[in-house]
C-alpha cells in the first residue's frame, strides 16, 4: 500500500505540539522585549544625566525643570539629535529642585531628578530591576531616579 500525505491524527498531533511550543515561547519573548525596552529607558536616563552635567560644566547651572515629555530647552544642545523624552509607553520628566534653606542648608543646593511614568506598571518594575543605581524608587505607574544632590 502506497501512502501519500499525512493522516488527520498526525496533523492534529503536530498542530497540538506547535500550539504548546507557541504558548511557551510568547511569554518569554514578551518578557525579553520588556527588559530590552527597560534597558533603553535606563540608557536614556544616563544620556539625560550626561547632558545635565555637561550643561553645568558649561554654565555653572543645571537646566530648569520641564514637564512630562518635554526636553528642557537648556539641555537640548547637549543631547543627541532627535532625542525625545519618551520611549514607547514611557515618558520622562527632568527636575532640578532647589534645596537651599531646607534642612538648614545655607549654600545653594540642588536635587536633580529624572522621573519616568508609564501606563504599564510591569514596565516600571522592569526599569527598576534593570537600573543598577541605589537612588531609585517607584511603584505603580511611575519611578523616580535621583541623579545627585549638589
Buried (B, 14 or more C-beta within 10 A) or exposed (E): EEEEEEEEEEEEEEEEEEEEEEEEEEEEEEEEEBBEBBBBBBEBBBBBBEBBBBBBEEEEEBBEBBEBEBBBEBBEEBBEEEBEBBBEEBBBBBBBBEBEEEEEEEEEBBBBBBBBBBEBEEBBBBBBEBBEEEEBEBEEBBBBBBBBEB
